[in-house]
Amino acid sequence: MRLPTIVVGLLVAGILAPAAGTLDRPAQASARSSTSGIGIRLLEAPVAARADARAWTYIIDHLAPGTVIHRRVEVFNTTGSPKQLSVYTAAAQIRDRKFQFAADHTANELSTWTTLDRHEVILAPQGRSPVTVTIAVPDDAAPGERYAMIWAETAKAAPPGGGVAQINRVGIRLYLDVGHGNPPASDFTIDSLTAQRSPDGRQAVLAQVHNTGGRALDLSGDLRLTSSSGSLHHSAGPFKVQSGTTLAPGDVGSVTATLTEQVPDGPWRARMRLESGLTKRTAEATIRFPAAGTAQAVKAEMDTDPYPAVALVIGAVLAALAAITFLLIQRRRRSRREPSNA
């Protein structure tokens, strides 16, 4: 008897969702499998995180033990034929600086806390359907961050007599921190920059990053190079940082920006800008590209963070507007109570 070969296709999206009120998601690109034509997306995000792009992509939350929340996602079918989907939760973890998901329906603590109101969905051609996600944190849950996935999956059995069985699934990441009080702050440092040249001559710059906060980071960003020689000024970039690096709290890892054009060896003033959600950091160092291999790491100089000062200014403006609004309301109420002299 010939056993079928199983081919699995994956595409992962994500969401963010605290226990506060939510906003409906505007129409935009969603996670979709190019091989199966199925997709999944978050239908809402927290009001408090409306400015955070990750809030529209991943379920990221901080909940106290005993808390229950509900979030809506949507599965959809972009093909011209019906699709039967299996919708389920499964385990995930951060390992080797990657968000890694378990095989099949493997469970972990967070996936067992997460339930769906539907487990099988049949979608008409170009059809879509909502699914409600419920996360119930036990009263005795220990503090700390946990990870899981919400999957939508299609499967095509192998032909009689053996062959290839195809499984395609798309998913949304869950990042849940358990604890009382305010959520842990997100923060990181860019410790060093290192120039590299691959055997085929491509140049790259590596940034060593230390997650000094209490939440996982999904890092993105870009690199810019500047150089001055007398009255001549040269610049290159921006060059995008390769996506896919996820650091758990306390982790140290590197992200890479590969140059898309050849530049002289240098020296260059390299400026690396990285972000994860609303947490943004920038660092600079003077580097020189080696003839081959990896140069010595150069300690990076972190920019002074301007965001606390900006936040104070914004807070002061909002407080002033609130006070003016309150005074206008009080004046209007008094004028309504006073008798007219006419």
C-alpha positions, -999 to 999 in steps of 0.1 A, spaced: 0 0 0 14 34 -10 11 61 16 0 96 4 25 124 4 12 155 23 20 189 10 13 218 34 11 255 24 11 282 51 4 319 54 4 336 88 -13 369 97 -20 382 132 -40 405 155 -39 427 186 -67 429 211 -69 443 246 -99 441 269 -110 476 260 -135 487 234 -128 478 197 -129 495 163 -142 478 132 -114 471 107 -114 490 75 -111 472 42 -75 463 36 -52 434 26 -55 402 46 -37 370 51 -44 348 21 -31 316 7 -20 320 -29 -24 282 -35 -58 277 -20 -75 311 -24 -85 312 12 -78 340 37 -83 351 73 -83 386 88 -92 404 120 -125 424 119 -117 446 149 -90 461 169 -88 480 203 -97 517 203 -66 523 225 -44 508 198 -59 524 167 -25 539 157 -6 506 161 -3 487 128 2 454 147 -33 460 162 -48 453 128 -26 422 122 -21 403 154 -41 395 186 -19 410 212 -34 415 247 -27 419 284 -53 402 306 -57 396 343 -65 361 355 -102 354 353 -107 377 323 -128 367 293 -127 386 259 -142 381 225 -127 390 191 -142 386 156 -122 373 127 -133 366 92 -125 337 68 -130 342 31 -127 324 -2 -114 343 -33 -118 314 -57 -146 305 -81 -155 272 -63 -168 264 -29 -144 257 -1 -148 238 31 -126 251 59 -116 237 93 -111 264 118 -91 257 150 -65 269 175 -31 254 180 2 260 199 30 284 190 62 295 205 91 320 200 123 300 194 156 309 176 143 344 172 113 332 151 75 329 158 72 292 153 39 273 152 33 237 161 23 210 136 -14 200 131 -37 206 161 -9 205 188 -22 223 219 -6 244 245 -19 264 275 -31 294 255 -47 274 227 -68 255 253 -80 289 267 -91 299 233 -123 287 217 -142 294 185 -179 295 179 -175 276 146 -151 247 137 -163 240 101 -172 267 76 -184 261 40 -178 292 19 -194 298 -15 -173 312 -43 -161 347 -33 -178 340 1 -168 351 35 -180 344 71 -172 357 106 -159 336 134 -160 347 171 -128 340 191 -132 337 229 -102 338 252 -109 329 288 -80 332 312 -83 309 342 -84 324 377 -53 307 387 -32 315 356 4 323 363 18 356 350 38 357 318 35 358 280 20 330 259 16 324 222 -8 305 199 -24 305 165 -59 306 150 -59 285 118 -83 282 88 -74 251 68 -85 234 36 -75 198 28 -76 178 -5 -73 141 -1 -48 121 -21 -62 104 -52 -71 67 -50 -40 44 -51 -17 70 -36 -4 104 -45 -2 139 -30 -26 151 -2 -27 189 -1 -32 209 30 -33 247 29 -38 269 60 -38 306 69 -35 319 104 -35 347 129 -10 350 157 -20 354 194 3 371 218 -12 371 253 4 384 285 -12 375 318 -9 397 348 -26 424 370 -23 461 365 -9 478 334 7 458 306 45 454 306 62 481 285 78 472 251 114 483 247 146 473 230 182 485 224 203 484 192 236 474 206 259 471 175 260 473 137 282 449 116 290 452 79 291 420 58 299 409 23 285 375 11 305 352 -12 285 365 -42 295 401 -33 262 413 -18 266 438 11 246 437 42 244 453 77 235 434 108 220 450 139 222 433 172 190 439 192 183 433 228 146 430 239 147 449 272 109 451 276 82 428 288 65 419 255 76 401 223 88 422 194 82 417 157 110 439 142 109 458 109 127 489 97 153 502 73 190 512 69 204 544 54 240 551 46 257 585 44 293 595 36 312 628 33 345 634 15 354 670 15 325 690 -1 310 658 -16 282 640 2 269 606 -7 239 586 5 224 552 -1 191 536 9 168 532 25 173 494 25 146 474 41 153 451 71 144 415 63 111 406 81 106 376 103 126 383 134 106 379 166 123 384 200 108 372 232 113 393 264 150 392 273 161 377 239 191 390 220 192 386 182 201 402 150 182 417 121 197 421 86 193 448 59 207 436 26 218 463 2 200 463 -32 228 483 -49 266 481 -47 283 509 -27 320 517 -20 335 500 10 333 532 30 336 544 57 299 550 59 277 564 87 251 537 90 217 547 105 194 518 115 158 525 123 138 496 138 103 494 152 78 469 166 43 484 168 45 518 184 80 512 198 106 528 176 144 530 181 172 544 159 210 539 162 241 549 143 276 537 138 305 542 114 311 510 94 333 498 65 324 469 43 350 441 43 364 426 11 348 394 21 331 379 52 321 398 83 337 429 97 341 436 134 309 447 152 308 484 160 290 497 191 259 516 181 250 551 194 213 551 202 193 583 194 177 600 223 140 589 224 118 619 214 86 602 221 81 609 258 85 646 252 61 645 223 36 625 244 38 651 272 30 679 247 1 660 232 -12 652 267 -10 688 277 -29 699 246 -56 672 251 -60 683 288 -64 719 278 -90 710 252 -109 689 277 -109 718 302 -122 743 276 -149 719 266 -160 714 302 -161 752 308 -182 757 276 -207 730 287 -210 745 322 -216 780 308 -243 767 285 -260 749 313 -260 781 335 -274 802 306 -303 777 302 -311 780 339 -311 818 341 -345 835 334 -348 857 304 -352 895 310 -371 900 278 
